[in-house]
């Protein structure tokens, strides 16, 4: 085959692989870096892919060209995906390995399609048909994931390590099996009944396993939501208890006020003016004030709960909110976002033995809900593209909930104060 024709085929193959890998990467990742840096990473991966495919087609024997080219490209893009995505490591592994299974299934179908449609066609035409079939199948599956699977997967924290590790192991087993079967299909250079039967059973098994995994992910999402609901109940219970405590104290003082009035009246009848002034000058008990920051019960519950925690820790706490009773942001999402922001702020103050202040501002600006939480912070906090470089399940939960509202999240450090700002579009 002439060199020009080989390079043409290599360009077509690398372009097709790059398009599917890039689409999968963008759909599966939680962007970690700026748009510019992310584009640079994936763009450099595309250049590497083209050079790698050209090398395979120019210097390797025909049976080894496609297997080596696709495996090297897949593994390299796996590394880029793990590096560029902000999710937990094993969640990223599970997502990319599962995409690898889809990648192998699509290629296997494209091989069988070519064996049926153009069994004796020229190489260039065969690669064209194979690429078209592979692209149609792969993009169809990725589109279905984007519409139905992505919203569910993004709700589940990537830091549930044990769950994602178990799912990754299952996906690795299927992926390695699919790679072996794909190599056998390519080596058969035609339709082998035994290979086709095994491949069909394997695909059916993978489909069943995928349904079971989806049910597990649903359960993981349910557990995450149940935890948020439990926290919400805890905050509301604290809020109601504070309100009841204040009401009981107010009733007690109103009851005692009658006795004070009678004492003053008695001294007045006796003309004891100095006694009245001295009595009134004594320290009088006043009812504990009960703060209601805004009409929204959930937001009040969270703010009230952390006001109590901050008081116990000796941290100054300042909060302002204007959230309406009926907000476009769901209660569980307020818990996931606001409670985690306050938890992180309080933990930072306690760790530094700082008296604060923690300042909370929640505002509705047009159709947007803006949540800003600031607290003193040491220089050891490292930010990367507006997010903490080291992140745990709390920030992961904030990110997952914000995604549902096309949220914008930004952390900034200024004069020893860290401010986290979340803008939601309910």
C-alpha positions in Angstrom: 0.0 0.0 0.0 1.5 3.4 -0.9 2.6 5.7 1.9 0.2 8.4 1.0 -2.7 6.0 1.1 -1.5 4.7 4.5 -1.2 8.2 5.9 -4.7 9.0 4.5 -6.2 6.0 6.3 -4.2 6.8 9.4 -5.6 10.3 9.4 -9.2 9.1 9.0 -8.8 6.5 11.8 -7.1 8.9 14.2 -9.8 11.6 13.4 -12.6 9.1 14.2 -10.9 7.9 17.4 -10.2 11.4 18.5 -13.8 12.5 17.9 -15.2 9.6 19.9 -12.6 9.8 22.7 -13.1 13.6 23.0 -16.9 13.3 23.1 -16.7 10.6 25.8 -14.1 12.6 27.8 -16.2 15.8 27.7 -19.4 13.9 28.6 -17.9 11.9 31.4 -15.6 14.4 33.1 -16.2 17.0 35.8 -14.0 19.8 34.5 -11.1 20.4 36.9 -9.1 23.1 35.0 -9.9 26.2 33.1 -11.5 25.8 29.6 -8.2 26.9 28.0 -6.1 24.3 29.9 -8.7 21.6 29.3 -8.7 22.4 25.6 -4.9 22.3 25.5 -4.8 18.9 27.2 -7.4 17.3 24.8 -5.8 19.0 21.8 -2.3 17.6 22.6 -3.9 14.2 23.0 -5.3 14.5 19.5 -1.9 15.3 18.0 -0.4 12.3 19.9 -3.1 10.1 18.6 -2.5 11.0 15.0 1.3 10.4 15.3 0.7 7.2 17.1 -1.7 5.9 14.5 0.6 6.9 11.7 3.5 5.0 13.4 1.3 1.9 13.8 0.1 1.9 10.1 3.6 2.6 8.7 5.7 0.2 10.8 3.5 -2.6 12.1 2.2 -5.6 10.2 -1.5 -5.4 9.1 -2.9 -7.7 11.8 -1.3 -5.5 14.5 -2.1 -2.1 13.2 -5.6 -1.5 14.5 -5.3 -3.4 17.9 -2.1 -1.6 18.9 -3.4 1.8 17.6 -6.7 1.6 19.4 -5.2 0.3 22.7 -2.4 3.0 22.8 -4.9 5.8 22.0 -7.4 4.5 24.6 -4.9 4.2 27.4 -3.4 7.6 26.6 -6.8 9.3 26.6 -7.6 7.4 29.8 -4.6 9.2 31.5 -5.8 12.6 30.1 -9.3 11.9 31.4 -8.1 11.0 34.9 -5.9 14.1 35.0 -8.4 16.5 33.7 -11.5 15.4 35.6 -12.3 16.5 39.2 -14.1 13.4 40.3 -12.9 10.7 42.6 -10.2 8.4 41.1 -12.2 5.2 41.1 -15.3 6.9 39.7 -13.2 8.2 36.8 -11.8 4.7 36.3 -15.2 3.1 36.2 -16.6 5.7 33.7 -13.6 5.4 31.3 -13.3 1.6 31.5 -17.1 1.3 30.8 -16.6 3.6 27.8 -13.8 1.2 26.8 -16.3 -1.6 26.8 -18.6 0.5 24.6 -15.6 1.3 22.4 -14.8 -2.4 21.9 -18.4 -3.4 21.3 -18.8 -0.7 18.6 -15.6 -1.7 16.9 -16.6 -5.4 17.0 -20.0 -4.6 15.4 -18.2 -2.5 12.7 -15.9 -5.5 11.9 -18.9 -7.8 11.5 -20.7 -5.2 9.5 -17.7 -4.9 7.0 -17.5 -8.7 6.8 -21.2 -8.8 5.7 -21.3 -5.6 3.5 -17.8 -5.5 1.9 -16.1 -8.9 2.5 -13.6 -8.4 -0.4 -13.5 -4.6 -0.7 -10.3 -2.5 -1.0 -8.6 -1.5 2.3 -9.5 2.2 2.0 -13.2 1.5 1.4 -13.2 -1.1 4.2 -11.8 1.4 6.7 -14.3 4.0 5.6 -17.3 1.6 6.0 -15.9 0.3 9.3 -15.4 3.8 10.6 -18.9 4.9 9.6 -20.4 1.9 11.4 -18.3 2.3 14.5 -19.0 6.1 14.7 -22.8 5.6 14.3 -22.9 2.9 17.1 -20.5 4.7 19.5 -22.1 8.1 19.1 -25.6 6.7 19.5 -24.6 5.0 22.8 -22.9 8.2 24.0 -25.9 10.3 23.1 -28.2 8.0 25.1 -25.8 8.3 28.1 -25.8 12.1 27.8 -29.6 12.2 27.9 -30.4 9.5 30.5 -27.3 8.4 32.4 -25.2 11.5 32.9 -27.7 13.4 35.2 -27.9 10.3 37.5 -24.1 9.6 37.6 -23.2 13.2 38.3 -25.4 13.2 41.5 -23.4 10.4 43.1 -20.2 11.4 44.9 -17.0 10.3 43.3 -15.5 9.8 46.8 -17.6 6.8 47.6 -14.4 4.8 47.0 -15.6 1.3 47.9 -18.6 1.4 45.6 -16.8 2.8 42.6 -13.9 0.4 43.1 -16.2 -2.6 43.0 -17.9 -1.3 39.9 -14.5 -0.6 38.3 -13.4 -4.2 38.9 -16.5 -5.5 37.1 -15.9 -3.2 34.2 -12.2 -4.2 34.0 -13.2 -7.9 33.7 -15.6 -7.1 30.9 -13.2 -4.7 29.2 -10.3 -7.3 29.1 -12.7 -9.9 27.8 -14.0 -7.6 25.1 -10.4 -6.7 24.0 -9.6 -10.4 23.6 -12.7 -11.1 21.7 -12.1 -8.0 19.5 -8.6 -9.3 18.7 -10.1 -12.7 17.8 -12.7 -11.1 15.5 -9.9 -9.2 13.8 -7.7 -12.3 13.4 -10.6 -14.4 12.0 -10.8 -12.0 9.1 -14.3 -13.1 8.5 -17.4 -14.4 10.4 -16.5 -17.3 12.7 -19.7 -18.9 14.1 -18.1 -19.7 17.5 -16.6 -16.3 18.0 -19.9 -14.6 16.9 -21.9 -16.7 19.4 -19.5 -15.9 22.2 -19.5 -12.2 21.3 -23.3 -12.2 21.3 -23.5 -13.9 24.7 -20.9 -11.5 26.1 -22.8 -8.4 24.9 -26.0 -9.7 26.4 -24.2 -10.4 29.7 -22.7 -6.9 29.6 -26.1 -5.4 29.0 -27.5 -7.3 32.0 -24.6 -6.3 34.2 -25.0 -2.7 33.1 -28.7 -2.8 34.2 -27.6 -4.1 37.6 -24.9 -1.4 37.9 -27.4 1.3 37.0 -29.6 0.0 39.8 -26.6 0.2 42.2 -25.9 3.8 41.1 -29.6 4.6 41.7 -29.3 3.1 45.2 -26.1 5.2 45.7 -28.0 8.3 44.6 -30.9 7.4 46.9 -28.5 7.0 49.9 -26.9 10.4 49.1 -30.3 12.0 49.0 -31.4 10.2 52.1 -28.4 11.6 53.9 -29.2 15.1 52.8 -32.8 14.7 53.9 -31.5 13.4 57.3 -29.3 16.5 57.6 -32.3 18.7 56.6 -34.4 17.1 59.3 -31.6 17.6 61.8 -31.3 21.3 60.9 -35.1 21.9 61.0 -35.3 20.1 64.3 -32.7 22.4 65.7 -34.5 25.4 64.3 -37.8 24.4 65.8 -36.3 23.5 69.2 -34.6 26.9 69.3 -38.0 28.6 68.5 -39.7 26.6 71.2 -37.0 27.3 73.7 -37.3 31.0 73.1 -41.1 30.9 73.3 -41.0 29.1 76.6 -38.5 31.7 78.0 -40.7 34.5 76.8 -43.8 33.0 78.5 -41.9 32.6 81.7 -40.7 36.2 81.7 -44.2 37.4 80.8 -45.5 35.4 83.8 -42.9 36.9 86.1 -43.6 40.4 84.9 -46.8 40.4 86.9 -44.8 40.0 90.1 -42.4 42.8 89.1 -45.4 45.1 88.4 -46.9 44.3 91.8 -43.6 45.1 93.6 -43.2 48.4 91.8 -46.8 49.3 92.6 -46.3 48.6 96.3 -43.2 50.8 96.4 -45.1 53.5 94.6 -47.9 53.5 97.1 -45.3 53.9 99.9 -43.7 56.8 98.0 -40.4 54.9 97.9 -39.0 56.6 94.7 -35.4 55.7 95.4 -36.4 52.0 95.9 -38.2 52.0 92.6 -35.2 53.4 90.8 -32.9 51.0 92.4 -35.2 48.1 91.6 -35.5 49.1 88.0 -31.7 49.5 87.8 -31.1 45.9 88.7 -30.1 43.5 86.0 -33.3 42.2 84.5 -33.6 39.0 82.6 -34.4 39.4 78.9 -35.8 36.7 76.6 -33.3 35.1 74.4 -33.8 36.5 70.9 -34.7 34.1 68.2 -33.3 35.0 64.8 -35.3 34.3 61.6 -33.0 35.2 58.8 -35.5 34.8 55.9 -38.9 33.2 55.1 -37.4 30.0 53.9 -37.6 27.3 56.6 -34.8 25.1 55.3 -32.3 28.0 55.0 -33.3 29.2 58.5 -32.8 25.7 59.8 -29.3 25.4 58.3 -28.2 28.9 59.4 -29.7 28.4 62.9 -27.9 25.0 63.3 -24.5 26.4 62.4 -25.1 29.5 64.4 -25.3 27.2 67.4 -22.2 25.2 66.4 -20.2 28.4 65.9 -21.3 29.7 69.3 -20.2 26.5 70.9 -16.8 26.7 69.1 -16.4 30.4 70.1 -16.5 31.5 66.4 -18.2 34.8 65.4 -21.0 34.1 63.0 -22.7 36.7 60.8 -25.5 35.7 58.4 -27.9 37.6 56.0 -30.4 36.0 53.8 -33.5 36.9 51.8 -34.5 33.5 50.4 -38.3 33.3 49.8 -40.4 30.7 51.4 -40.9 29.0 48.0 -37.4 28.8 46.4 -36.5 27.4 43.0 -33.6 25.5 44.8 -34.7 22.2 46.3 -34.3 21.8 50.1 -31.9 18.8 49.7 -29.7 21.0 47.4 -29.7 23.8 49.9 -28.5 21.2 52.5 -25.8 19.9 50.1 -24.5 23.3 49.1 -25.1 25.7 52.0 -24.5 23.2 54.8 -21.3 21.9 53.3 -20.0 25.4 52.8 -20.7 26.3 56.4 -19.2 23.0 57.6 -16.0 23.6 55.7 -15.8 27.2 57.0 -16.4 26.2 60.6 -13.9 23.4 60.4 -11.3 25.8 58.9 -11.8 28.2 61.9 -11.7 25.4 64.5 -8.5 23.9 62.9 -6.8 27.4 63.0 -8.2 28.2 66.4 -9.7 31.3 64.9 -12.5 33.3 66.3 -13.8 34.0 62.8 -15.9 35.7 61.7 -17.8 33.4 59.4 -19.9 35.5 57.1 -22.8 34.2 55.1 -24.7 36.1 52.5 -27.6 34.6 50.6 -29.3 36.8 48.0 -31.8 36.4 45.2 -30.6 38.5 42.2 -33.1 38.3 39.4 -33.5 34.7 38.6 -30.3 33.7 40.3 -29.6 32.5 43.9 -26.2 33.7 45.1 -24.6 32.0 48.2 -21.3 33.5 49.5 -19.5 32.1 52.6 -16.2 33.6 53.9 -13.9 32.7 56.7 -10.3 33.2 57.9 -8.0 30.7 56.3 -4.3 29.9 56.3 -1.9 30.1 53.4 -1.9 26.3 53.2 -5.1 26.3 51.2 -4.2 25.9 47.6 -6.7 26.9 44.9 -6.6 25.7 41.3 -8.9 27.4 38.7 -11.3 28.7 41.4 -11.6 25.4 43.4 -9.5 23.9 46.2 -6.8 21.6 44.8 -7.4 19.0 47.5 -11.1 18.2 47.6 -13.2 15.9 49.7 -16.8 14.6 49.7 -18.2 18.0 50.9 -17.0 20.0 47.9 -17.9 17.1 45.6 -21.5 17.2 47.0 -21.6 21.0 46.3 -20.4 20.5 42.8 -22.9 17.7 42.1 -25.9 19.7 43.4 -24.8 22.9 41.6 -24.7 21.1 38.3 -28.5 20.7 38.4 -28.8 24.5 38.3 -26.1 25.2 35.8 -24.2 26.6 38.8 -21.0 28.6 38.9 -18.6 27.9 41.8 -15.6 30.1 42.6 -13.2 30.1 45.6 -10.9 33.1 46.1 -8.3 34.0 48.7 -7.7 37.6 49.7 -5.8 38.9 52.8 -6.2 35.7 54.7 -9.9 35.3 54.0 -11.3 32.5 51.8 -14.6 33.3 50.1 -16.7 30.6 48.4 -19.3 31.9 46.0 -22.0 29.7 44.4 -24.4 31.1 41.8 -27.4 29.0 40.9 -29.9 29.4 38.1 -33.0 27.6 39.4 
